């Protein structure tokens, strides 16, 4: 992931981390390493959040998944979070 992040034309999506987990046993802290590594590697300007719907339901639901990601973004400003949770996707996918 870090090697890919060195390329300025590459973006990444934080996605799919809970769809293979059983609901209940996992905690947000279980996702700290991959989420933190993604944020450190790509920064808020090249990282997208993926809701994983409907697969997130396999791991306990979209709401717990989003909440878990948000717990690892404490150092980001509101503007940086807005980019990750929609602004970057709009730019990457040319959405209005």
SULLINRA-V868606 format. One record per helix or strand of 2 or more residues. SS is the DSSP state (helix for helix, strand for strand). FROM is the first residue (numbers start at 1). TO is the last residue. If there is no record, write none. Layout:
# SULLINRA-V868606
((SS	FROM	TO) (SS	FROM	TO))
This chain:
# SULLINRA-V868606
((helix	2	5) (strand	12	14) (helix	28	42) (strand	47	49) (helix	55	59) (helix	62	70) (helix	78	92))
